[in-house]
Amino acid sequence: MDYQNRAGSKPGSAGVAGGSETNVNRRERQRKLALEVIDLAKDPYFMKNHLGSYECKLCLTLHNNEGSYLAHTQGKKHQTNLARRAARDAQENSQNQNLPLQNSLANKVQIKKIAVKIGRPGYKVTKVRDQITKQLGLLFQIQYPEIAENVIPRYRFMSAYEQHIEAPNKQHQYLLFAAEPYETIAFKVQSKEIDKLEGKFWTHWDTDSKQYSLQFLFKTDRPVVQPTNYNIPNPLNPYANGAQK
């Protein structure tokens, strides 16, 4: 810099520079020195936009010149983002190294085959009533002639608020039957408590006729006086003798 002809200076000697001028000179010297050491073309986060200014793609900051960008790279914000990026890259590399092990474990896991549905099974619903307790109930007989091998039909009681086909109604519940490869069927019944005592609720799967039977009785609020000799099998259950429940 030219320090001649400044206040307090003698002819032919350098004058006293101000603080702002000294900072400008220092930054310019640092920029030139950094450009000699650092190659911005190899910086992956350095980008020159269409307006002629410079951007840091890591920190999303805008800079007027290369010196400003170089000063930014030595700041706390840029260094913190560099550390975060390095930690994330290290984590991704460790996950990629574990992929072969995960793939080998996945190959050992048996993949469940999805069967093609063949339609709804045939069924028969009969209203029943206990001759002694006068409880009302239902008997379901579902036919599965083409059931898959080693598959046993299943049932489930579902609340009206679990389904999304009809508007929920607290006065009803649903009884579902499922067996591959048939579609799951559901029956709407009254939302009353089911009596699951011995002889009141039973299921039976007939492997010969491929028929699944389920019978249940609703609980009653009226007191029931049972006879002392009420030890005979339930007449409504034809599979009571030696049947699996």
Summary of the structure (lengths in Angstrom):
residues: 245
radius of gyration: 41.8
end to end distance: 102.0
largest distance: 134.9
contacts: 538
relative contact order: 0.09
helix: 26%
strand: 24%
